[in-house]
Amino acid sequence: MKDFIVSARKYRPQTFDDVVGQRALSDTLKRAITSHKLASAYLFCGPRGVGKTTCARIFAKAINCMNPLKDGEACNACESCMSFNEQRSMNIQELNAAANNSVEDVRAIIDQVRIPPQLGKYKVIILDEVHMLSASAANALLKTLEEPPSYVIFILATTEKQKILPTILSRCQIFDFNRMEIEDITGNLKMVAGKEGITYEENALNLIAQKADGGMRDALSIFDQVTNFSGGNITYESVLKSLNFLDYDYYFQMTEKLVEHQVNAAMLLFNDIVNKGFDGGVFMGGLASHLRNVMVSRDEETVALLDVAANLKTRYVEQSKKCSLKFLYYAIARCDRCSNEYKNAYNKRLAVEIALIETAQFNEDDTSGGARPQKTLKSLFRDTNAPAAVATAPVVTPAAKPQAKVATQPAPEAVSQAKEPVKTDSSIKSTVPSPLPKISKIAKIKLSTSSADEKPRTSQQPVESVQEPVQIQTEQPAVLGEIPFDEKQLLYYWQQFAQSLEPEDHVASMRMQGLDVLLKEDELVEVHVYNDMLNKLILPYIPRLEAYLQRQLNNHKIHIAIKKVEVTEEQVVRFNPRDQFKTMVKKNKTLGLLQKDLDLQVEL
Ligand SMILES: [Zn+2]
């Protein structure tokens, strides 16, 4: 049986024409050869696996070829070419600076080029990963670069150009290698499959190219792996399975659910994805990339940026017609944020679900331009069972603190509006929630408040935006009405009050913001506390708070009752860092020992 040679080596390009996806760059190099205008140092920059070292070797061979072709390619037949192809040429020295980065390593290789070449005209030194050289090694290199022997050509290669000393950069002719396009990689894989007698589905090779992220070497090694896995017949299914790759179709489906505000369906689809064993963070990253592709498909100019197989392009363009730019901007940013925060999320699944819920609730008419999730929610659920789906997902996690405040909002609203029929995207604009009663309410409030600079109240105001302290007046304005309000409005002013407390009330303020506040019948505001200490802490603020809510909501019947409730573990966790730590120790004893050994304190 033949020894197996990895495809990346077996099919390493031997000529510039074989090099995939770097046409402009190879043409420039060939022109340099035919016009005999060679620089003494080149710098090849670009991502890994895009052909930097391969091009350096082809270049070294071509400039030493005894019978070069007219277009600058090596003949691959002369003695010099043969010695290159058999890897016994003395005219090429390679050093990988990632492994050999000392000044001695650089000196050793420079010493080897002191003797002029016996065969051919040039000695070529390829320094791979040159950004990894130590400072002294880089200086030694610089000296030689300043006064190189006429027959020496340096080719430096790096994935990180910005780390190269400017003094070195200035002595090199710089070539930027691009990531390879999916279609180029797919084309090359087809060539290899053809030569190896491997059958394939076009979609399948496309998936491999995607996974390789622009690098041919990676693409070929994945190709080898899948070939082994699938026994020489590469199908779309076999690639999905062996690469643990999520079918594009999921991304198309998810985007459709999100843009159509189908929270339920999005949650179920995500459940499906999780059940298939996919990681939520990877999914969110993939979804962000998918949405980016949808965005560039909207415009004829940017559609060129769509780097996917031809058969997928039409699908992207079709989906892009259903998504507004505002939605896409918001969705891309939200999904990207989630995939970044995923690693540190306390409840990873929930982190993804919140991102999906918020994206599905994105509203075109949001004046914040999509910078934050819309707080005025449309009806989202198809049936009355739906709110339960939200309720089963506890929306507050301690690890997702920045989201906690926001996250407490959607559930009650969703519940309160659940009975309304589902509105489609197009109908939303025409059914902006009844502006008239709201305007009249605002007018009344303006009349009833003595402070002129107080902000008018609208339900559009997002909770998050309340940054500046609000002036709180204890004396009541003349007459208060009995304007109905909902829990969302209540929570808004509750948070506003808590956030406006003086710095010395910081602890109370924090606690208040984390409390469960429910709106009961007859304007009763029920506050849940979990222990006496919390009760004592909150109690003194209640009269002021009551007056504040009455005034802000223009309803004199508002009254607050504190209710002591049993604390669930989850509530403990979100309560304070010390309790959080206790819960963590319960789960992992080592943590407690560590705290004792190192005498660590949990900061409140
Ligand atoms: Zn030759």
Residues whose N, C-alpha, C, O or C-beta is under 5 A from the ligand:
A	BS01	ZN	C65 M66 N67 A74 C75 N76 A77 C78 C81
